Amino acid sequence: MSGESGVLAPVDRALRFDTFVVGASNRLAHAAARAVADAPGQAYNPLVIYGGSGLGKTHLVGAIAHRACEGRATLRVRFTSGDELAAHLHSAIASGQPHQFLMDFQQVDLLVIDDIQFLTGQRETQSELLRLLNVLLQGGQQLVLTSDRQPSDIPDVDERLLSRLSGGLVVDVGAPDFEMRLAILRNVAQERSVQFADGVLDAVARLPFGNVRELKGALNKLSAFQQLEGTPVTAADVRAVLGERAPTGVPDRIEAIIPAGTDYEGFLADVLQEVETRVEPWRVQLGDALAQWRPEGWRVTVLERALSLPVAPDVNGLLQAFAAAVDHLRGLEAQAVAVDSAWSGHEAFRNVEAIPAAQQLLQRILETAQPLPAPSPAFLRAALDSTPESQLTLKAVDAVIAEPGSRYNPLLIHGPSGSGKTHVAHAIGNAMRERGAGKRIACLSATLFVEELIAAMQEGGTEQWRARYRSADVFILDDIQELEGKERTQDELFHLFNQLMSQGAQVVLTSARAPRALAGLADRLRSRFEGGLVVALPARERPRMEQLVPRTPGEPDRYFLDREKVVWQWPDLGGRLIEEYR
């Protein structure tokens, strides 16, 4: 919801009540959400919405925020998640300002906390959340929470917190039935101006999709097949195009970030323009604000100018804009500190009237940090084999290269060893580098991704490692089957994926098997991967070694072994022939 001054996180404008399909499985949750949106802090407080992945929790809380803000320009809304809440608390404690945690969150009118099940075992965070709940509820502020299960089913949670949550309303959202699935498909097709032959949407709705995200992913694949193949899909084609069903069950998430493009400086200027037209005095309120912000090192010139005026400004609007700018600068500073702790407290991140300068500084910091792993220049789009079986994949690749981040995002390519997945992945990175000067492209194997995380954990540089990849415009991860069973790495990838998608970055993944066949991959990742476009590369006959990497005059022979993803250097022809024979 960028552009709405009271909202401290972006929410898709499509997430509204009038685009939400109501059925038997979500009727109560929808009614409760409407009541909360119409009267924040008065009806069902707190409101807890629980259910499996892709069932509409994100849509409902987004709709609450949109409707609550209608006609309430000063309403302050904030989105966060259970793990981000814990990270915020730990950061406040580490900086010696534990009180800052409560101060940062108690100033909102509507607080949405996503995935509270991640607070399992975090007693300190639960205690602080309980304190925050008490403050908000006593102040009449609205609290909305989501979870993938009932609060009472979350293990190791403070009984006092459970009691507080149960004091409001706890409602669930269930899997859509046939009629609801068909209504959703028709809505999505209409929104995207996609036409299908009679009976196609009915055939899709009859498949046992367990959640809305998978349903939309299936529609994406059918739409891509029609556009890329140039052949209309018929009802009889549906099962053949979609293949077998994928498992269900992934928690929805809303990433709590502040968009970098928000014009806070212009907003502050607009508020100051009101200074000359308002006559109601608020000098005491401004004086209190100066006493609050000045000792913390923030430049308060804009507040001082307002205080010196002969008539008072819109003090509430000014202070809300100031607080929003402070939050934005804190986010920029956190990214800079993740790269180098020496940037902590830098004056560039303390001036609310110079946010563009702070953004430029952060960009320079990120650009001079450790470079992102680049695609291998040996693999180019022009060298990809074009066969009848690979046409759909290649057309999807070209569409992603032409419009990164807007079509088929994420793009997941799967196929057996030797099918050319790595070549395709690196070719996409190289093509995007040629087309988009200045784009930050990360292209690496899942094995390297794991090793880098382990090294970062050993060296205490996890935050810096995260910031490095979150700055990517294009993120390409090869061989994600190597992440099976690696829970910590999958958790990091889950948060990175959400961050990249929220900022419009293109994500490309490759796998030796279809997502549904990766038994060791978390459901929440699988569901998100299948929410984009999943295409397959067929097995192909392995060419002779000398055909794999062309020789360059004057350079040693090279051999690319697809299974191990290693480029071997051969000192002479005899060694290569011996290895080929072996």
C-alpha positions as CSV (number, residue, x, y, z in Angstrom):
1,M,0.0,0.0,0.0
2,S,2.7,2.4,-0.9
3,G,1.5,5.9,-1.3
4,E,-0.8,5.7,1.8
5,S,0.9,7.7,4.5
6,G,-0.4,5.6,7.4
7,V,0.7,2.2,6.1
8,L,4.2,1.2,7.1
9,A,4.5,-1.8,4.7
10,P,3.5,-2.5,1.0
11,V,0.3,-4.5,0.5
12,D,-0.9,-5.6,-2.9
13,R,-3.8,-3.4,-4.0
14,A,-5.5,-6.4,-5.5
15,L,-6.0,-7.8,-1.9
16,R,-9.4,-6.2,-1.3
17,F,-12.7,-7.6,0.0
18,D,-14.4,-7.2,-3.4
19,T,-11.8,-9.5,-5.0
20,F,-12.0,-12.1,-2.2
21,V,-14.1,-15.2,-3.1
22,V,-16.3,-16.2,-0.1
23,G,-17.3,-19.8,0.4
24,A,-18.3,-22.2,3.1
25,S,-14.7,-22.7,4.1
26,N,-13.9,-19.0,4.8
27,R,-17.3,-17.3,5.5
28,L,-16.8,-16.7,9.2
29,A,-13.2,-15.5,8.7
30,H,-14.4,-13.1,6.0
31,A,-17.2,-11.7,8.2
32,A,-14.9,-11.2,11.1
33,A,-12.3,-9.5,8.9
34,R,-14.9,-7.1,7.5
35,A,-16.1,-6.2,11.0
36,V,-12.5,-5.5,12.2
37,A,-11.8,-3.4,9.1
38,D,-15.0,-1.3,9.6
39,A,-14.3,-0.7,13.3
40,P,-10.6,-1.2,14.2
41,G,-10.1,-1.7,17.9
42,Q,-13.8,-2.2,18.6
43,A,-14.7,-5.6,17.2
44,Y,-12.9,-8.9,17.8
45,N,-9.7,-7.7,19.3
46,P,-7.4,-9.5,18.9
47,L,-8.4,-11.3,15.7
48,V,-6.5,-14.5,14.9
49,I,-6.9,-16.1,11.5
50,Y,-5.4,-19.5,11.0
51,G,-5.2,-22.1,8.2
52,G,-2.9,-23.8,5.8
53,S,-0.8,-22.3,3.0
54,G,-2.5,-20.3,0.2
55,L,-6.0,-20.4,1.7
56,G,-6.5,-16.6,1.8
57,K,-5.0,-15.4,5.1
58,T,-2.8,-12.9,3.3
59,H,-5.7,-11.7,1.2
60,L,-7.9,-11.1,4.3
61,V,-5.4,-9.2,6.3
62,G,-4.5,-7.1,3.2
63,A,-8.2,-6.4,2.7
64,I,-8.5,-5.3,6.4
65,A,-5.7,-2.8,5.9
66,H,-7.1,-1.4,2.7
67,R,-10.7,-1.0,4.0
68,A,-9.5,0.3,7.4
69,C,-7.5,3.1,5.7
70,E,-10.4,4.2,3.5
71,G,-11.6,7.5,4.9
72,R,-8.9,7.3,7.6
73,A,-5.9,9.1,6.1
74,T,-4.1,9.2,9.5
75,L,-4.6,5.5,10.4
76,R,-1.2,3.9,11.1
77,V,-0.9,0.3,10.0
78,R,2.2,-2.0,10.4
79,F,2.9,-5.5,9.1
80,T,5.5,-7.7,10.5
81,S,6.1,-11.4,11.1
82,G,6.9,-13.6,14.1
83,D,10.5,-14.1,13.2
84,E,11.0,-10.4,12.3
85,L,9.4,-9.5,15.7
86,A,12.0,-11.7,17.4
87,A,14.8,-10.2,15.3
88,H,13.7,-6.7,16.1
89,L,13.7,-7.5,19.9
90,H,17.2,-9.1,19.7
91,S,18.5,-6.0,17.8
92,A,17.0,-3.7,20.4
93,I,18.6,-5.7,23.2
94,A,22.0,-5.9,21.4
95,S,22.0,-2.1,21.0
96,G,21.3,-1.6,24.7
97,Q,17.9,-0.1,24.1
98,P,15.4,-2.9,25.0
99,H,12.7,-0.2,25.5
100,Q,13.0,0.7,21.8
101,F,11.1,-2.5,20.9
102,L,7.9,-1.5,22.6
103,M,8.3,2.1,21.4
104,D,8.5,1.0,17.8
105,F,5.4,-1.0,17.8
106,Q,3.1,0.7,20.2
107,Q,2.6,3.8,18.0
108,V,0.4,2.0,15.5
109,D,-3.4,1.8,15.2
110,L,-3.5,-1.5,13.4
111,L,-0.8,-4.1,13.9
112,V,-0.7,-7.3,11.8
113,I,1.7,-10.1,12.9
114,D,2.1,-12.9,10.4
115,D,3.2,-16.5,11.2
116,I,3.1,-16.3,15.0
117,Q,3.9,-20.1,15.1
118,F,7.5,-19.1,14.6
119,L,7.6,-17.8,18.2
120,T,7.7,-21.4,19.4
121,G,10.2,-21.7,22.3
122,Q,11.1,-18.0,22.1
123,R,10.1,-17.1,25.7
124,E,11.7,-13.7,25.8
125,T,10.0,-12.6,22.6
126,Q,6.7,-14.0,23.8
127,S,6.9,-12.1,27.0
128,E,7.6,-8.8,25.1
129,L,4.7,-9.6,22.8
130,L,2.5,-10.1,25.7
131,R,3.5,-6.7,27.1
132,L,2.9,-5.2,23.6
133,L,-0.6,-6.8,23.4
134,N,-1.5,-5.4,26.8
135,V,-0.5,-1.9,25.7
136,L,-2.3,-2.0,22.4
137,L,-5.5,-3.5,23.7
138,Q,-5.6,-1.1,26.6
139,G,-5.2,1.7,24.1
140,G,-8.0,0.5,21.9
141,Q,-5.6,-0.3,19.0
142,Q,-6.4,-3.3,16.8
143,L,-4.3,-6.4,16.6
144,V,-4.6,-9.0,13.8
145,L,-2.5,-12.2,13.8
146,T,-2.1,-15.1,11.4
147,S,-0.9,-18.6,12.0
148,D,-0.7,-22.0,10.1
149,R,-2.5,-23.6,13.1
150,Q,-4.6,-22.8,16.1
151,P,-2.7,-20.9,18.8
152,S,-3.5,-23.7,21.2
153,D,-1.7,-26.1,18.9
154,I,1.5,-24.1,18.8
155,P,4.0,-25.9,21.1
156,D,5.8,-24.2,23.9
157,V,3.9,-20.9,24.0
158,D,3.3,-18.9,27.2
159,E,-0.1,-19.7,28.6
160,R,-0.7,-16.1,29.4
161,L,-0.2,-15.2,25.8
162,L,-2.5,-18.0,24.6
163,S,-5.2,-16.7,27.1
164,R,-4.8,-13.1,25.7
165,L,-5.2,-14.3,22.1
166,S,-8.2,-16.5,23.0
167,G,-9.8,-13.4,24.5
168,G,-10.6,-12.1,21.1
169,L,-11.8,-14.2,18.1
170,V,-10.0,-17.2,16.6
171,V,-11.3,-18.2,13.2
172,D,-10.0,-20.5,10.5
173,V,-9.9,-20.6,6.7
174,G,-10.2,-24.0,5.0
175,A,-9.5,-25.5,1.6
176,P,-11.8,-24.3,-1.2
177,D,-14.5,-26.5,-2.6
178,F,-15.2,-27.0,-6.3
179,E,-17.5,-24.0,-6.6
180,M,-15.1,-21.7,-4.8
181,R,-12.2,-22.9,-6.9
182,L,-14.1,-22.2,-10.1
183,A,-15.1,-18.7,-8.9
184,I,-11.4,-18.0,-8.0
185,L,-10.2,-19.2,-11.4
186,R,-12.8,-17.1,-13.3
187,N,-11.8,-14.0,-11.3
188,V,-8.1,-14.5,-11.9
189,A,-8.6,-15.1,-15.6
190,Q,-10.7,-12.0,-15.9
191,E,-8.2,-9.9,-14.0
192,R,-5.4,-11.0,-16.3
193,S,-7.5,-10.8,-19.5
194,V,-6.8,-14.5,-20.3
195,Q,-9.3,-16.4,-22.4
196,F,-9.7,-20.2,-22.2
197,A,-11.8,-22.6,-24.2
198,D,-15.1,-23.7,-22.7
199,G,-14.7,-26.3,-20.0
200,V,-11.0,-25.6,-19.3
201,L,-11.6,-23.7,-16.0
202,D,-14.1,-26.3,-14.9
203,A,-11.6,-29.1,-15.6
204,V,-9.0,-27.2,-13.5
205,A,-11.5,-26.7,-10.6
206,R,-12.2,-30.4,-10.5
207,L,-8.6,-31.2,-9.7
208,P,-8.0,-31.5,-5.9
209,F,-6.0,-28.3,-5.3
210,G,-5.7,-27.8,-1.6
211,N,-5.1,-24.1,-1.7
212,V,-5.5,-20.9,-3.8
213,R,-1.8,-20.4,-4.5
214,E,-1.5,-23.8,-6.2
215,L,-4.7,-23.1,-8.1
216,K,-3.3,-19.8,-9.4
217,G,0.0,-21.6,-10.2
218,A,-1.9,-24.1,-12.4
219,L,-3.6,-21.2,-14.2
220,N,-0.2,-19.6,-14.7
221,K,1.0,-22.8,-16.4
222,L,-2.0,-23.1,-18.6
223,S,-1.7,-19.4,-19.6
224,A,2.0,-19.8,-20.3
225,F,1.3,-22.9,-22.4
226,Q,-1.2,-21.0,-24.5
227,Q,1.0,-17.9,-25.0
228,L,4.2,-19.7,-25.6
229,E,2.9,-22.6,-27.7
230,G,0.4,-20.4,-29.6
231,T,-2.2,-23.2,-29.2
232,P,-5.4,-22.9,-27.2
233,V,-5.7,-25.3,-24.3
234,T,-8.8,-27.6,-24.3
235,A,-10.5,-29.2,-21.4
236,A,-9.0,-32.5,-22.5
237,D,-5.5,-31.0,-22.4
238,V,-5.7,-29.8,-18.8
239,R,-4.3,-32.9,-17.0
240,A,-1.6,-33.4,-19.6
241,V,-0.4,-29.8,-19.3
242,L,-0.6,-29.7,-15.5
243,G,0.7,-33.2,-14.8
244,E,0.2,-34.8,-11.4
245,R,-1.0,-32.8,-8.4
246,A,1.5,-31.3,-5.9
247,P,1.1,-31.6,-2.1
248,T,-0.3,-28.7,-0.1
249,G,0.3,-26.8,3.1
250,V,2.5,-23.8,3.3
251,P,2.2,-20.8,5.6
252,D,1.4,-17.5,4.0
253,R,3.7,-14.6,4.8
254,I,3.6,-10.9,4.5
255,E,7.1,-9.3,4.5
256,A,7.2,-6.2,6.6
257,I,9.4,-3.8,4.5
258,I,9.2,-0.1,3.6
259,P,9.5,0.5,-0.2
260,A,12.7,2.3,-1.1
261,G,10.8,4.5,-3.6
262,T,8.6,6.1,-1.0
263,D,8.9,9.9,-1.2
264,Y,9.1,10.7,2.5
265,E,10.9,13.9,1.8
266,G,8.1,15.1,-0.4
267,F,5.5,14.0,2.1
268,L,7.2,16.0,4.8
269,A,7.2,19.0,2.5
270,D,3.5,18.6,1.9
271,V,2.9,18.5,5.6
272,L,5.0,21.6,6.2
273,Q,2.9,23.4,3.5
274,E,-0.1,22.9,5.8
275,V,1.8,24.9,8.5
276,E,0.7,28.2,7.0
277,T,-3.0,27.3,6.9
278,R,-3.5,25.7,10.4
279,V,-4.2,27.8,13.4
280,E,-4.8,25.3,16.2
281,P,-1.7,25.5,18.6
282,W,0.2,22.3,19.4
283,R,3.4,23.7,20.7
284,V,3.5,21.4,23.7
285,Q,3.1,18.3,21.5
286,L,5.9,19.5,19.3
287,G,8.1,20.2,22.3
288,D,7.5,16.7,23.6
289,A,8.5,15.3,20.2
290,L,11.7,17.3,20.2
291,A,12.5,16.0,23.6
292,Q,12.0,12.5,22.4
293,W,13.9,12.5,19.1
294,R,16.8,15.0,19.7
295,P,18.6,12.9,22.4
296,E,18.5,9.9,20.1
297,G,20.6,11.8,17.5
298,W,17.9,12.5,14.9
299,R,18.0,15.8,13.1
300,V,14.9,17.6,14.2
301,T,15.2,20.8,12.1
302,V,11.8,20.2,10.5
303,L,10.1,20.0,13.9
304,E,12.0,23.1,15.1
305,R,10.8,25.1,12.1
306,A,7.3,24.1,12.8
307,L,7.6,25.1,16.4
308,S,8.8,28.6,15.4
309,L,5.9,29.3,13.1
310,P,3.4,31.9,14.3
311,V,0.5,29.4,13.8
312,A,0.6,25.7,14.3
313,P,0.8,23.0,11.5
314,D,-1.0,19.7,11.3
315,V,1.0,18.4,14.2
316,N,-0.4,14.8,14.1
317,G,0.4,14.5,10.3
318,L,3.8,16.0,10.8
319,L,4.8,13.7,13.6
320,Q,3.5,10.6,11.8
321,A,5.5,11.6,8.7
322,F,8.6,12.1,10.9
323,A,8.1,8.7,12.5
324,A,7.7,7.0,9.1
325,A,10.8,8.7,7.9
326,V,12.7,7.5,11.0
327,D,11.5,3.9,10.4
328,H,12.6,4.1,6.8
329,L,16.1,5.4,7.7
330,R,16.4,2.7,10.4
331,G,15.8,0.1,7.6
332,L,18.4,1.7,5.4
333,E,20.9,1.8,8.3
334,A,20.2,-1.9,9.1
335,Q,21.2,-2.9,5.6
336,A,24.3,-0.8,5.7
337,V,25.3,-2.2,9.1
338,A,24.8,-5.7,7.8
339,V,27.6,-5.0,5.3
340,D,29.8,-3.1,7.8
341,S,29.0,-2.4,11.4
342,A,31.1,0.8,11.2
343,W,28.0,2.5,9.5
344,S,26.0,2.2,12.7
345,G,24.9,5.6,13.9
346,H,26.2,7.4,10.8
347,E,24.7,10.9,10.5
348,A,23.5,10.1,6.9
349,F,21.0,7.8,8.5
350,R,19.8,10.4,11.0
351,N,18.5,13.2,8.7
352,V,14.8,12.7,7.8
353,E,15.0,15.5,5.3
354,A,17.8,13.8,3.2
355,I,16.4,10.3,2.7
356,P,17.5,10.3,-1.0
357,A,21.1,10.9,0.1
358,A,20.9,8.1,2.5
359,Q,19.5,5.8,-0.2
360,Q,22.4,6.7,-2.5
361,L,24.9,6.1,0.3
362,L,23.4,2.6,0.9
363,Q,23.6,1.8,-2.8
364,R,27.3,2.7,-2.8
365,I,27.9,0.6,0.2
366,L,26.2,-2.4,-1.4
367,E,28.0,-1.9,-4.7
368,T,31.4,-1.9,-3.0
369,A,30.5,-5.0,-0.8
370,Q,31.6,-8.5,-1.8
371,P,30.3,-9.0,-5.4
372,L,27.5,-11.4,-6.1
373,P,28.4,-14.7,-7.7
374,A,28.2,-14.2,-11.5
375,P,27.0,-16.6,-14.2
376,S,29.6,-18.4,-16.1
377,P,30.4,-16.6,-19.4
378,A,30.8,-19.9,-21.1
379,F,27.0,-20.5,-21.2
380,L,25.0,-18.3,-23.6
381,R,21.4,-18.3,-24.7
382,A,22.5,-18.7,-28.4
383,A,24.1,-22.0,-27.6
384,L,21.1,-23.6,-26.0
385,D,19.8,-26.7,-27.9
386,S,16.4,-26.2,-29.5
387,T,14.4,-29.4,-29.7
388,P,10.6,-29.9,-30.0
389,E,10.5,-31.0,-26.4
390,S,12.3,-28.0,-25.1
391,Q,10.3,-25.3,-26.9
392,L,8.0,-24.4,-24.0
393,T,11.0,-24.0,-21.7
394,L,13.0,-21.9,-24.1
395,K,10.0,-19.6,-24.8
396,A,9.5,-19.2,-21.1
397,V,13.2,-18.4,-20.7
398,D,13.0,-15.7,-23.4
399,A,9.9,-14.2,-21.8
400,V,11.7,-13.9,-18.5
401,I,14.8,-12.4,-20.1
402,A,12.7,-9.8,-21.9
403,E,10.6,-8.9,-18.8
404,P,12.4,-9.9,-15.6
405,G,10.3,-9.8,-12.5
406,S,7.0,-9.3,-14.3
407,R,6.2,-12.6,-16.1
408,Y,6.7,-16.1,-14.8
409,N,8.2,-15.3,-11.5
410,P,9.5,-17.5,-10.1
411,L,10.6,-19.6,-13.0
412,L,11.5,-23.2,-12.0
413,I,13.1,-25.5,-14.6
414,H,13.5,-29.2,-13.7
415,G,15.0,-32.1,-15.6
416,P,17.3,-35.0,-15.1
417,S,21.1,-34.8,-15.0
418,G,22.5,-33.8,-18.4
419,S,19.3,-32.1,-19.6
420,G,21.0,-28.7,-19.7
421,K,19.5,-27.0,-16.6
422,T,22.8,-25.4,-15.5
423,H,23.4,-24.1,-19.0
424,V,19.9,-22.6,-19.1
425,A,20.3,-21.0,-15.7
426,H,23.7,-19.3,-16.5
427,A,22.4,-18.3,-20.0
428,I,19.5,-16.4,-18.4
429,G,22.0,-14.6,-16.1
430,N,24.3,-13.7,-19.0
431,A,21.4,-12.5,-21.2
432,M,20.0,-10.3,-18.4
433,R,23.5,-8.9,-17.8
434,E,23.7,-7.9,-21.5
435,R,20.2,-6.4,-21.6
436,G,20.2,-4.5,-18.3
437,A,23.2,-2.5,-17.4
438,G,23.7,-2.1,-13.7
439,K,21.4,-5.0,-12.7
440,R,22.7,-7.0,-9.7
441,I,22.7,-10.6,-10.8
442,A,23.4,-13.5,-8.5
443,C,23.9,-16.9,-10.1
444,L,25.1,-19.8,-8.0
445,S,24.5,-23.5,-7.1
446,A,22.6,-24.6,-4.1
447,T,25.7,-26.3,-2.8
448,L,27.6,-23.0,-2.8
449,F,24.6,-21.3,-1.2
450,V,24.8,-23.7,1.7
451,E,28.6,-23.4,2.1
452,E,28.4,-19.6,2.1
453,L,25.7,-19.7,4.8
454,I,27.8,-22.0,7.0
455,A,30.9,-19.8,6.5
456,A,28.8,-16.7,7.4
457,M,27.5,-18.4,10.6
458,Q,31.1,-19.4,11.6
459,E,32.4,-15.9,11.0
460,G,29.4,-14.1,12.6
461,G,28.5,-12.4,9.2
462,T,25.0,-13.8,8.6
463,E,23.4,-10.4,8.4
464,Q,26.0,-9.3,5.9
465,W,25.4,-12.5,3.8
466,R,21.7,-11.9,3.8
467,A,22.0,-8.2,2.8
468,R,24.2,-9.2,-0.1
469,Y,21.6,-11.5,-1.7
470,R,18.6,-9.3,-0.8
471,S,20.2,-6.5,-3.0
472,A,19.9,-8.7,-6.1
473,D,17.7,-7.8,-9.0
474,V,18.0,-11.3,-10.4
475,F,18.6,-14.4,-8.2
476,I,19.4,-17.7,-9.9
477,L,19.8,-20.8,-7.8
478,D,20.9,-24.0,-9.5
479,D,20.1,-27.6,-8.3
480,I,17.8,-26.8,-5.4
481,Q,17.4,-30.6,-4.8
482,E,20.7,-30.2,-2.9
483,L,18.8,-28.3,-0.2
484,E,16.7,-31.3,0.8
485,G,17.0,-31.9,4.5
486,K,18.9,-28.7,5.1
487,E,16.4,-26.9,7.3
488,R,18.4,-23.8,8.2
489,T,19.3,-23.1,4.6
490,Q,15.7,-23.6,3.5
491,D,14.6,-21.2,6.2
492,E,17.0,-18.6,4.9
493,L,15.9,-19.2,1.3
494,F,12.3,-18.8,2.4
495,H,12.9,-15.3,3.8
496,L,15.2,-14.3,0.9
497,F,12.6,-15.5,-1.6
498,N,9.8,-13.4,0.0
499,Q,12.0,-10.4,0.2
500,L,13.1,-10.7,-3.5
501,M,9.5,-11.2,-4.7
502,S,8.2,-8.3,-2.7
503,Q,10.8,-5.9,-4.3
504,G,10.1,-7.2,-7.9
505,A,13.3,-9.2,-8.4
506,Q,13.3,-12.1,-10.8
507,V,13.9,-15.6,-9.2
508,V,15.0,-18.5,-11.4
509,L,15.5,-22.0,-9.9
510,T,16.6,-25.3,-11.3
511,S,16.1,-28.8,-10.0
512,A,16.8,-32.4,-10.9
513,R,13.2,-33.3,-10.0
514,A,9.8,-31.5,-10.0
515,P,9.1,-29.7,-6.8
516,R,6.4,-32.2,-5.8
517,A,9.1,-34.9,-5.9
518,L,11.5,-33.1,-3.5
519,A,10.5,-34.9,-0.3
520,G,13.0,-33.0,1.8
521,L,11.9,-29.6,0.7
522,A,9.7,-27.6,3.1
523,D,6.0,-27.3,2.0
524,R,6.1,-23.5,2.3
525,L,9.0,-23.3,-0.2
526,R,7.4,-25.9,-2.6
527,S,4.1,-24.0,-2.6
528,R,5.8,-20.7,-3.4
529,F,7.9,-22.2,-6.2
530,E,4.9,-23.8,-7.8
531,G,3.1,-20.4,-7.6
532,G,5.1,-19.2,-10.6
533,L,5.8,-21.2,-13.7
534,V,7.3,-24.8,-13.5
535,V,8.6,-26.2,-16.8
536,A,10.5,-29.3,-17.7
537,L,13.6,-30.0,-19.8
538,P,13.7,-33.5,-21.3
539,A,16.5,-35.9,-20.9
540,R,19.0,-35.8,-23.7
541,E,21.8,-37.9,-25.0
542,R,25.1,-36.9,-23.5
543,P,27.4,-35.6,-26.2
544,R,31.0,-36.5,-26.5
545,M,33.4,-34.5,-24.3
546,E,34.9,-32.5,-27.1
547,Q,31.4,-31.3,-28.0
548,L,30.6,-30.0,-24.5
549,V,32.9,-27.1,-24.5
550,P,34.4,-25.9,-27.8
551,R,38.1,-25.6,-27.8
552,T,39.6,-22.1,-28.1
553,P,42.9,-21.9,-30.0
554,G,45.7,-21.4,-27.6
555,E,43.7,-22.5,-24.5
556,P,43.9,-25.9,-22.7
557,D,41.1,-28.4,-23.4
558,R,38.1,-28.1,-21.0
559,Y,35.4,-30.6,-20.1
560,F,32.2,-29.6,-18.3
561,L,30.8,-32.5,-16.3
562,D,27.1,-31.8,-15.8
563,R,26.5,-34.2,-12.9
564,E,29.1,-32.6,-10.7
565,K,28.9,-29.1,-12.2
566,V,32.7,-28.9,-12.5
567,V,34.9,-27.6,-15.3
568,W,37.9,-29.8,-15.6
569,Q,41.1,-28.7,-17.3
570,W,42.9,-31.4,-19.3
571,P,46.7,-30.9,-19.8
572,D,46.7,-33.0,-23.0
573,L,44.5,-35.0,-25.3
574,G,45.6,-38.3,-23.9
575,G,44.3,-37.5,-20.4
576,R,40.9,-36.5,-21.9
577,L,40.7,-39.7,-23.9
578,I,41.5,-41.8,-20.8
579,E,38.9,-40.1,-18.8
580,E,36.3,-40.5,-21.6
581,Y,37.0,-44.2,-21.8
582,R,36.8,-44.5,-18.0
